[in-house]
Amino acid sequence: MTTGQAAKEFCRTTLRYIPRTGSAGGETELRVLDGRVADLPGWQECGFELMQHASAVTDWSDDDEIAGVHYTEISELAKELSGCDHALVSGHIKRNPEEAKRHSDLSPITVVHSDFADSYGDLIRGLYRQGGDRAEAAESAGVSPEQVTDARRLMIVQFWRNVGPAKMDMPLAFCDSRTVTRDDARAFPVKNYAGSGFDFEALGIVAPEDPTDHHWYVFPEMQIDEVVAFRTYDTDLVGSDTAYWTPHAAVRDPEVEPGKPARSSIELRATCVFL
């Protein structure tokens, strides 16, 4: 891996972490590096990876087209990357000014976090056990709810794509998961996410004692045929010292005036089922 001293700097910024015990606040000034020229390993080692991935979607504002075309594309990509038996994709999140007006949770998230805590596996198994929309979506994909609840392993791989101008005000930055220990992660409750009624626990990340301890990267000017895959859960890694989390946060591009242009992105999660 290219070290923080050798890699090309994208920007210096202040990130919002969870404060350490006894500290006044969690805001930490640090360097964000250019991931395009960094010697990074694949997503299974550092948690995230930029890859080429063209989509047949022609209108990224059309939710029906995204569901009808892109869900299958992402499911196939997740299966290829993870080697799982099934990859279930049942929703997407768009972040742009219009969505942010609809709900504040759909603004770019500037707090350092990873989406799911240890408890997520039990939550997912319980949701499929209860039936409902998730179970119906699984069955339509040829997977029984029982196969999900009894799976030997569940993994969440997420996919972030820029669908707006390449140069944006708030690109998404990723932290090398190998530089973030379990002691750095704290579970916190998320209630009624974006008005969906979905409650879960996410991970907040504690501010590093030394800002150089956490290694942050951005992939500048992402194109429509590029996507960042990043892991946010893996039952095989829960309870171990190996990170299943990939801390991430939106950062300000100092060369772009806020909103000119604003970020426009889409995120999908694949629940990878290993039978």
Secondary structure as the mmCIF struct_conf table of DSSP 4:
data_model
#
loop_
_struct_conf.conf_type_id
_struct_conf.id
_struct_conf.beg_label_comp_id
_struct_conf.beg_label_asym_id
_struct_conf.beg_label_seq_id
_struct_conf.end_label_comp_id
_struct_conf.end_label_asym_id
_struct_conf.end_label_seq_id
TURN_TY1_P TURN_TY1_P1 GLY A 4 ALA A 6
BEND BEND1 ALA A 7 ALA A 7
HELX_LH_PP_P HELX_LH_PP_P1 LYS A 8 LYS A 8
STRN STRN1 GLU A 9 ARG A 16
HELX_LH_PP_P HELX_LH_PP_P2 TYR A 17 TYR A 17
STRN STRN2 ILE A 18 ILE A 18
HELX_LH_PP_P HELX_LH_PP_P3 PRO A 19 ARG A 20
TURN_TY1_P TURN_TY1_P2 THR A 21 GLY A 22
BEND BEND2 ALA A 24 ALA A 24
STRN STRN3 GLU A 27 ASP A 34
HELX_RH_3T_P HELX_RH_3T_P1 GLY A 35 VAL A 37
BEND BEND3 ALA A 38 ALA A 38
HELX_RH_AL_P HELX_RH_AL_P1 TRP A 43 CYS A 46
BEND BEND4 GLY A 47 GLY A 47
STRN STRN4 PHE A 48 GLN A 52
BEND BEND5 THR A 58 THR A 58
TURN_TY1_P TURN_TY1_P3 TRP A 60 SER A 61
HELX_RH_AL_P HELX_RH_AL_P2 ASP A 63 GLU A 65
HELX_RH_PI_P HELX_RH_PI_P1 ILE A 66 HIS A 70
HELX_RH_AL_P HELX_RH_AL_P3 TYR A 71 SER A 82
BEND BEND6 ASP A 85 ASP A 85
STRN STRN5 HIS A 86 LEU A 88
STRN STRN6 HIS A 92 ARG A 95
BEND BEND7 ASN A 96 ASN A 96
HELX_RH_AL_P HELX_RH_AL_P4 PRO A 97 ARG A 102
HELX_RH_3T_P HELX_RH_3T_P2 SER A 104 LEU A 106
BEND BEND8 SER A 107 SER A 107
HELX_LH_PP_P HELX_LH_PP_P4 PRO A 108 ILE A 109
STRN STRN7 VAL A 111 VAL A 111
STRN STRN8 HIS A 113 SER A 114
BEND BEND9 ASP A 115 ASP A 115
TURN_TY1_P TURN_TY1_P4 ASP A 118 SER A 119
HELX_RH_AL_P HELX_RH_AL_P5 TYR A 120 GLN A 130
BEND BEND10 GLY A 132 GLY A 132
HELX_RH_AL_P HELX_RH_AL_P6 ASP A 133 SER A 140
TURN_TY1_P TURN_TY1_P5 ALA A 141 GLY A 142
HELX_RH_AL_P HELX_RH_AL_P7 PRO A 145 THR A 149
TURN_TY1_P TURN_TY1_P6 ASP A 150 ASP A 150
BEND BEND11 ARG A 152 ARG A 152
STRN STRN9 ARG A 153 ASN A 162
BEND BEND12 GLY A 164 GLY A 164
BEND BEND13 ALA A 166 LYS A 167
BEND BEND14 ASP A 169 MET A 170
STRN STRN10 LEU A 172 CYS A 175
HELX_RH_3T_P HELX_RH_3T_P3 SER A 177 THR A 179
BEND BEND15 VAL A 180 VAL A 180
HELX_RH_3T_P HELX_RH_3T_P4 ARG A 182 ASP A 184
STRN STRN11 ALA A 185 VAL A 190
BEND BEND16 ASN A 192 ASN A 192
HELX_RH_3T_P HELX_RH_3T_P5 TYR A 193 GLY A 195
BEND BEND17 SER A 196 SER A 196
STRN STRN12 PHE A 200 ILE A 205
STRN STRN13 VAL A 206 VAL A 206
HELX_LH_PP_P HELX_LH_PP_P5 ALA A 207 PRO A 208
BEND BEND18 GLU A 209 ASP A 210
TURN_TY1_P TURN_TY1_P7 PRO A 211 THR A 212
BEND BEND19 ASP A 213 HIS A 214
STRN STRN14 TRP A 216 VAL A 218
BEND BEND20 GLU A 221 GLU A 221
TURN_TY1_P TURN_TY1_P8 ILE A 224 ASP A 225
STRN STRN15 GLU A 226 ASP A 234
TURN_TY1_P TURN_TY1_P9 THR A 235 GLY A 239
BEND BEND21 SER A 240 THR A 242
STRN STRN16 HIS A 248 ALA A 250
TURN_TY1_P TURN_TY1_P10 PRO A 254 GLU A 255
BEND BEND22 VAL A 256 VAL A 256
STRN STRN17 GLU A 257 GLU A 257
TURN_TY1_P TURN_TY1_P11 PRO A 258 GLY A 259
STRN STRN18 LYS A 260 LYS A 260
TURN_TY1_P TURN_TY1_P12 PRO A 261 PRO A 261
HELX_LH_PP_P HELX_LH_PP_P6 ALA A 262 ARG A 263
STRN STRN19 SER A 265 PHE A 274
#
